[in-house]
């Protein structure tokens, strides 16, 4: 892309990350985000939400919670979509204590 004079933007990466997640390749999407960061692009709320939703859909809640931690560590505040994705995954994996803790953080 850059060889042709086209400079990708965060939105470009978000489209790719979303596509990978929809295909069930969430760990590949996570890897792409790491590449994105190494190239000087910082993920936005949409990037983080895509990954959290992807991991929650695959019931890989620990991974989703790790993404939430990275998000918070970098000053990106979760939104309703972030919490809805997490709560959905936590409920599906019967993690009651985590559901309640996440809910309390949310309200």
C-alpha positions as a Markdown table, in Angstrom:
| # | Residue | x | y | z |
|---|---|---|---|---|
| 1 | Unk | 0.0 | 0.0 | 0.0 |
| 2 | Unk | 2.7 | 2.5 | 1.0 |
| 3 | Unk | 4.7 | 1.4 | -2.0 |
| 4 | Unk | 2.0 | 2.9 | -4.2 |
| 5 | Unk | 1.9 | 6.2 | -2.2 |
| 6 | Unk | -1.1 | 5.2 | -0.2 |
| 7 | Unk | -0.9 | 5.6 | 3.5 |
| 8 | Unk | -3.1 | 3.4 | 5.6 |
| 9 | Unk | -5.1 | 5.0 | 8.4 |
| 10 | Unk | -6.4 | 3.5 | 11.6 |
| 11 | Unk | -9.8 | 3.1 | 9.9 |
| 12 | Unk | -8.1 | 0.9 | 7.2 |
| 13 | Unk | -6.6 | -1.3 | 9.9 |
| 14 | Unk | -10.0 | -1.5 | 11.6 |
| 15 | Unk | -11.6 | -2.8 | 8.4 |
| 16 | Unk | -9.0 | -5.5 | 8.2 |
| 17 | Unk | -9.2 | -6.4 | 11.9 |
| 18 | Unk | -13.0 | -6.6 | 11.7 |
| 19 | Unk | -12.8 | -8.8 | 8.6 |
| 20 | Unk | -10.4 | -11.2 | 10.3 |
| 21 | Unk | -12.6 | -11.3 | 13.4 |
| 22 | Unk | -15.7 | -12.0 | 11.3 |
| 23 | Unk | -13.8 | -14.9 | 9.7 |
| 24 | Unk | -13.0 | -16.3 | 13.2 |
| 25 | Unk | -9.3 | -15.3 | 13.0 |
| 26 | Unk | -9.3 | -13.2 | 16.1 |
| 27 | Unk | -5.7 | -14.1 | 17.1 |
| 28 | Unk | -4.6 | -13.0 | 13.6 |
| 29 | Unk | -6.5 | -9.8 | 14.0 |
| 30 | Unk | -4.8 | -9.3 | 17.4 |
| 31 | Unk | -1.4 | -9.8 | 15.6 |
| 32 | Unk | -2.4 | -7.3 | 13.0 |
| 33 | Unk | -3.0 | -4.7 | 15.7 |
| 34 | Unk | 0.5 | -5.4 | 17.1 |
| 35 | Unk | 1.8 | -4.7 | 13.6 |
| 36 | Unk | -0.3 | -1.6 | 13.4 |
| 37 | Unk | 1.2 | -0.3 | 16.6 |
| 38 | Unk | 4.7 | -1.1 | 15.5 |
| 39 | Unk | 4.1 | 1.1 | 12.4 |
| 40 | Unk | 3.1 | 4.0 | 14.6 |
| 41 | Unk | -0.7 | 3.7 | 14.4 |
| 42 | Unk | -2.5 | 3.7 | 17.7 |
| 43 | Unk | -5.7 | 1.6 | 18.0 |
| 44 | Unk | -8.9 | 3.6 | 18.7 |
| 45 | Unk | -12.0 | 2.6 | 20.6 |
| 46 | Unk | -13.3 | 0.8 | 17.5 |
| 47 | Unk | -10.1 | -1.3 | 17.2 |
| 48 | Unk | -10.3 | -2.4 | 20.8 |
| 49 | Unk | -14.1 | -3.1 | 20.6 |
| 50 | Unk | -13.6 | -5.2 | 17.5 |
| 51 | Unk | -11.1 | -7.4 | 19.3 |
| 52 | Unk | -13.0 | -7.6 | 22.5 |
| 53 | Unk | -16.2 | -8.6 | 20.6 |
| 54 | Unk | -14.2 | -11.1 | 18.6 |
| 55 | Unk | -12.7 | -12.8 | 21.7 |
| 56 | Unk | -16.0 | -12.6 | 23.6 |
| 57 | Unk | -17.8 | -14.3 | 20.6 |
| 58 | Unk | -15.2 | -17.1 | 20.7 |
| 59 | Unk | -15.6 | -17.3 | 24.5 |
| 60 | Unk | -12.0 | -16.4 | 25.0 |
| 61 | Unk | -12.8 | -14.1 | 27.8 |
| 62 | Unk | -9.3 | -13.9 | 29.3 |
| 63 | Unk | -8.1 | -12.5 | 26.0 |
| 64 | Unk | -11.0 | -10.0 | 25.9 |
| 65 | Unk | -10.1 | -8.9 | 29.4 |
| 66 | Unk | -6.5 | -8.5 | 28.5 |
| 67 | Unk | -7.5 | -6.2 | 25.6 |
| 68 | Unk | -9.6 | -4.2 | 28.1 |
| 69 | Unk | -6.6 | -3.8 | 30.3 |
| 70 | Unk | -4.4 | -2.6 | 27.4 |
| 71 | Unk | -7.2 | -0.2 | 26.4 |
| 72 | Unk | -7.4 | 1.2 | 29.9 |
| 73 | Unk | -3.6 | 1.4 | 30.3 |
| 74 | Unk | -3.5 | 3.5 | 27.2 |
| 75 | Unk | -6.2 | 5.9 | 28.3 |
| 76 | Unk | -9.0 | 4.7 | 26.0 |
| 77 | Unk | -12.3 | 4.6 | 28.0 |
| 78 | Unk | -14.6 | 1.7 | 27.3 |
| 79 | Unk | -18.0 | 2.5 | 26.0 |
| 80 | Unk | -21.4 | 0.7 | 26.1 |
| 81 | Unk | -20.4 | -1.6 | 23.2 |
| 82 | Unk | -17.2 | -2.6 | 25.1 |
| 83 | Unk | -19.2 | -3.6 | 28.2 |
| 84 | Unk | -22.0 | -5.3 | 26.2 |
| 85 | Unk | -19.5 | -7.5 | 24.4 |
| 86 | Unk | -17.7 | -8.4 | 27.7 |
| 87 | Unk | -20.9 | -9.0 | 29.6 |
| 88 | Unk | -22.3 | -11.2 | 26.8 |
| 89 | Unk | -19.1 | -13.3 | 26.7 |
| 90 | Unk | -18.9 | -13.5 | 30.5 |
| 91 | Unk | -22.6 | -14.6 | 30.8 |
| 92 | Unk | -22.0 | -17.3 | 28.1 |
| 93 | Unk | -19.1 | -18.7 | 30.1 |
| 94 | Unk | -21.0 | -18.6 | 33.4 |
| 95 | Unk | -18.5 | -16.3 | 35.1 |
| 96 | Unk | -21.0 | -14.8 | 37.5 |
| 97 | Unk | -18.5 | -12.9 | 39.7 |
| 98 | Unk | -16.8 | -11.3 | 36.7 |
| 99 | Unk | -20.2 | -10.4 | 35.3 |
| 100 | Unk | -21.1 | -8.6 | 38.5 |
| 101 | Unk | -17.7 | -6.9 | 38.8 |
| 102 | Unk | -17.9 | -5.7 | 35.2 |
| 103 | Unk | -21.4 | -4.5 | 35.7 |
| 104 | Unk | -20.4 | -2.5 | 38.8 |
| 105 | Unk | -17.5 | -1.0 | 36.9 |
| 106 | Unk | -19.9 | 0.0 | 34.1 |
| 107 | Unk | -22.5 | 1.8 | 36.3 |
